[in-house]
Amino acid sequence: MGILTKYDGQGSSMRILHTADWHIGQTLNGWSREHEHESFFANLSQLIASERIDVLLVAGDVFDGINPSGDSLRLLYRAIADCLRANPKLQIIMTAGNHDPAQRLEAPEAVLNALGVHVLGTLRRNADGVDMDRHLIPLRDASGVLRAHVLAIPFLRQADLPGLQLGATGGPEHAITTAARALHIAMTEAANIRADGLPIIAMGHLTCAGGLESEGAERRILIGGEHAVPPDIYPSALSYVALGHLHRAQSLDGGRVRYSGSPFPLSAAEIGYDHGVTLLDLNEGFTPTHIPVPREVPMYRLPASGVAPLSEVINALNALDLAADTPRNAQPFVYLSLLADQPVTQIAATLDALVSSLPIRVAGQSITKPEAIAAPSASPPSLSETNPEDLFHMAFRTSHGVDPDTMHLAAFREAFSEI
């Protein structure tokens, strides 16, 4: 790779793109998201060329699951190849998240390293502690000048925190924070010695306290049994911390600690997010700039919040701006949340018939029964105090949330007469 010249303040600019949470291989209700990933990667390679990106960071959850399919693997490697075609000198640093198969992610590293791609699935140690030869990666600008370093830290598991004492005074939260802080301090101090005054950018995949979470695709990942750690576990000597895991683009600690967010919504809770990637220009300091990513496939929740009767949901579906000739893999995703104002089976049948005639894909569907009438404190009536039709009426309401109509009662009476 040659000898790296240290930056003297006169070199060309250096631009870094922070991304995370690609979740390649994700499906919604059985529907593939491959079309959206292909669109994102096409936009990503174009962005690398147009914005003259020197470094691409991928802060975890490259894949959606620990057993990615062959199609998912091919999609990743094709994306890497396209990014390198956009800039043959591009450096890519990719760390594992909690969704990723760490060992499989690292498996092709001998080939990838030769292409300027660094993949770190697990925290590696040697006799001196964390293997800094592996985890501290020098960054060069387009002219080959050494400008900064990346301290690449994958998703941490309990075994990665050898000083962790869950039974210590202060409870598990204090113990996790203490152990995580000690690890990051030790790694930063070791990195500082090697960096020789150049900026250090850290990567991580975890939940920082104060970060806004979304429900649906984000698992409440734990480090040693604890959910979140404060952002100050990252020492102030780190110029920027590129995080993954939370899918909303957001900054903590004045912008020094940042989640780039996912490239497109991964659940209904994320429909309103401004998805994108984060740009850093070293010549302009470490102020992050959010770059929105075009949304290839629309996603809707009907109603936008809460639940609604079938008639309102049908009206909302018919009001969508839908194109009949939209290819199946580009049709909008729709989440439907209905209130059971009639029998559930009847709602489902009506909805299925309508959905099958529209160019949409149902990502999720729920039918909520009205709140059950408070049960009386007295014991339920005995068989001598009631009759089969009353029991049918009670059972029907419990199952469907509404009273049986004339048609249902007639069917019950006909069946009962044959007993």
N, C-alpha and C positions, 0 to 999 in steps of 0.2 A: 504493500500500500504506500510505501515511500515515507519520507520524513515529513512531519507536519510542521509548518511554520507557525509560530505564535502570532496572534493578531497584534498589530502595531497601531491600530486605530485608523489606518488609511485604506483598509481592504474594502471589498465590495460588500453590499448588504447581505444579510443572512436571514432567510425567512423560514419559519417553522409552522407547520400545520398540525394542530392538536385535534385528534378525533378519538372516539371511543364507542363502545357498545354497538358494534355492527350487527351482532346476533345473526350471522349467516346461518341459514337453515330453519329460521323460525317459521312456524305455520300458525294460522288463525282458523280455528274450527276446521282444520284439515286443508285449508287453502295455503298454497305456497306463496312466499314473499320474494321469490327469486327475481321476478320482473322488477321489483322495486330496488333490490340490491344491484342488479345490473345497471339500472338507471343511475343509482348513487355512484357506483364505481366509474361510470362514464363521465359524470359530472366531476368526480374527484380527480381523474386524470387530466381533464380539461383545466381544472383549477390549478393543478400543479404546474401546468405549462403556462397558463396566462398570468399567474401570480408569481412565477419564478420561485417555486418552493424548493428549498434545499433539504429539508428534513420533514418526514412524516412520522408522527407519533400516534400509536394506536394503544390506548390505555385500557385494554382488557375487554372481555366478552366479545372476542372475535367471532366465535361460534355461539349458537344458542343452546347447545347441549354437549355433553361429554362424549357422544358417539356420532360425530358429524358424518353425513353420507358422502359418498364419492362425488356427488354433484356439488355438495357444499365445499369440499376440498378443492375441486376444480375451479369453482367460482373464486375462491380466495387466491389461488395461484395465478389465475388469469388476471385478477385485479392487480396483483403485485406486478405482473409483467407489463400491464398497461401503464401503471404509474412509472415504471422504470423506462418505458418507451417515451413517456412524456418528458422525463428528465433522466438520462442515463446515469447522472452523478447523484441522483437522489439517495439519501440515507433514510432507511425505514427502521424504526424501533417499535417492536410489537411485544406487549406483555400480556400474560394470561389474566383473565378474570375468573370469577367464581363459576361461571358457566362453562369455561373452557376445559378441554382435555389437555392438561399441562404437558404431559410427556409427548403426546401426538403433535402438539403445536411445535415442540422443540425438535421433533424427529428429523426434519430436513435441514437443520441449521447449518450443517457443513456446506451444503450447496448454497443456501440463502446468504450465509456470511460472505461468500465469495462475490455476491451480487450487491453487497452493501446493506443487506437486510439482517437485523439482529432480532432474534426471537427468544424471549425469556419466559419460560413457563413456571419455573420454581426458583426459590431462593437457594443459591448454592453457597456452600461454605468450604473453607479450607482450614489449615492449621492456625491461620491468623484471624479467623473470623469469616465474615462474608467475603466471598471471592470478588474483589473489586476489579480484577482484570476482566471479569465477565460482566459485572453490573454497572461499571462506569464506562460510558461510551463517548469517545471524542467526536465532536461535530466540526465539520469543515464547511466553509462557504464555497461558492462556485470556483474561486481561484485557488482552492486548496489550503486556505489559511485556517488554522485552528482558532475557533471562535468561542466555543463553549463545550460543556459536557452534559450528558444525560445520565442521571442516576436512575436506572431502570429497575423498578420494584414491582414484581407481580403481586397478585392477590395473596395475602398472608394467611397462613393457617396457624393453629395453635402451636404446632411443632416448630414454626419459624421464630417463636418467641421463647427462647430457652430460659429466660429469667422470670417467666410468668409464674406467679404464685396465687392461684385463685382463692386460697384460703387466707390470704393476707388481710391485715387490718384495713378497713375501708371498703371492703366488699369487692365483688368481681369487676365492677366498672372502674374502680380506682386501680386495680391490679392490671387490667388490660391496658388502660391509658399509660400507666407507668412503664409496662414492658414495651409497648409500641413506641413510646417516646424514646426509651433507651436505645432501641434498635435504630431508629431514624437519626438520633444524635450520633451514634457510633458510625453509621454509614456516611453521614454528612461530614463528620470530622475526617474520616479516611479519604473521602472524595476531595475535600478542601486541600489536603496535602498534595494530592496528585494534580488538582486543577490549577495550582499555581496562580491564583488570582482571577482566573477566568470564571464566568458565570456557570452555575450548576442548575440544571432543570431536572426536577424529580418527576417520576411517574408513579402512580399508585392506583389501586382499585379497591375502594372501601367506601363506607359512609362516614362523612364528617358531620359532626353535630352542627346544626344550623342549616344543613342542606335540605331543600324541599324535595320530598319523595313523591312518587306516583304509585298508585296501586295497579297491580295487574302483571307487569313484566319484571319488576324489580323485586328480587327476593331479599328478605331481611337477612343479609349475610352477617355472619358472626365471626369475630376473632376471639377465640377462646371463650365463646359463650356470650360475648357482648356485641351490641348492635352498632354503636357509633362511637367515634373517638373525636376529640376536639381538633380543629385544624392546626393548633399550635404544637402538635406532635412533630410537625415539619419545621425544623430550625429556621430562623430568620436568614441564615446564610444561604438558603436556597432561593434563587431569584424567582422561580416560578414552579408551581406544582401542577402537573397535568393529570387530572383524575378521571377515572371512569367509574361507572356503576349507576349513578343517578342519571336519568334520561333527560332531565330538563337542563338546558344550558344555564349555568349560574356560577357566580363568583363568590368566594369567601375571602376573608382577611384582606379586604381592599382590592381584590382582583389577583392577588399573588397565588391563591389556591383556587383552582377553577375546574368545573365539570364542563366539558365541551357539549355533552348531551349526545343522544343517539341521532342518526341521520334521518329517521322518520319515525312516526308514532308506532309503538310496539304494543299498545293496549288502548282501550277506550279513554282511560284517564289522561292520555298524552295527546289527544286530538288537538287541543288548543296550544300546544307548545310551539315555540319558534325553533324548529330543528335546524341544525347546521353544524359547522365546524368552527374552530377558533384559530385565528392567525396571530402569530407573534413575529414582529420585525425587530431584530436585535439592534438595528441602527436607531430605532425609535423607542428603545427601552423594552420593558416587559408588560406593556399595557395590552391586554388581550382585545382582539377585534372579532366580533361574531360575524360569520359569513353564513347567511341562510342557504339551505339546500332546497332546490325545487322539489315539491311533493308530487311524485309521479302518479300516485293513486289516491283519490280522495277517501276520507274515512269519516263516517257519521255515527252519531249516537242519537237514536230517536226514542223518546224525546231527549233534548239536550241534557236534562237532569231529571232525576226521579223516575216515576212510572206514569203511563198514560193508558187510557182505555184503547181497545182495539181500533175503534173508529178514528181516533185521533192519530194513531200510529199509521193507519192506512192513508189518511189525508197527507201526513208528513212524507210518506214514501212516494205518493203520487206527485208531490210538489218538488221532488228532487230533479235537478237538471241532468237527466240521463240520456245517453246516446245509445240507441239500439244496436249500433254496429261496433260498440266497444269490444275489443278482444277479451276473452274470458279472464286472462291473467292481468288485465288492466282495469277490470270493473271495480267500482267502489266497494269498500268494505262498509258494512252497516251493523251496528249493535242495536238490538231491539229490546226495550224494557217495557213490558206491558202490565197493566193492572187487570186482574181477573174479574171483569164485570159480567162474565158469562162462563159457562163450563170451560175448563182448561183445554179439554180435547177439541172442543168446537173452535176455540181461539187458534189453537195450533193448526188445525186443518185449514181454516180460512187463510191464515198467514202463509202456510206452505204453498197454497194454490197461487196466492198473489206474488210471492217471492219468486216462484219458478217462472213467472211471466215477465220479470223485470231483469235488466242487465246489472244485477248487483250480486255481491257475495255476502252472506250472513256470517259475520265474525263471532257473534255471540247472541244468544237469545234467552231472556228470562221472563217468566210469567209469575207475578207476585199476587198472592191472595190477599184480600182485605183482612185487616186485623180481626182475629177471631173474637167473637163475643165472649166476654169474661164468663168463665164457668161458674155456676152457682156454688155456694159453699156447701149446700146439701149434697148428699150422696145421689148418684144418678138413679133414675127410676128403675124399679125392678120390672121384669117382664110382665108381671101381673098389672102394673100401672101404666103400661104403654102398649103399642101394637106395632106390627111389622112395618106399616107405612110410615109411622112416626120415626122408627129407627132408620128407615131408608132415607127419610127427609134429613135426619141429623147426619147420617154418613155422607150424603151427597154434598151437604153444605161444608162439611169438614174437608172433603176432597177437592171441591171446586170453588169454594168461597162464595157461592151464590145458592139460592134456593132452586130446587128442581122446577122446571116449567111443566105445563100440561102434557107435553109430549113425553117427557121423562116419567111422569107419574103414570101415564097410560101404559108405557112399556113395562113399568114395574108391576102394575096391577095384572097385566096380561101374563107376565112370568109367574107371579105369585099364584094365580088361579090354576096353574098347571102343576103346582106342587101337591 
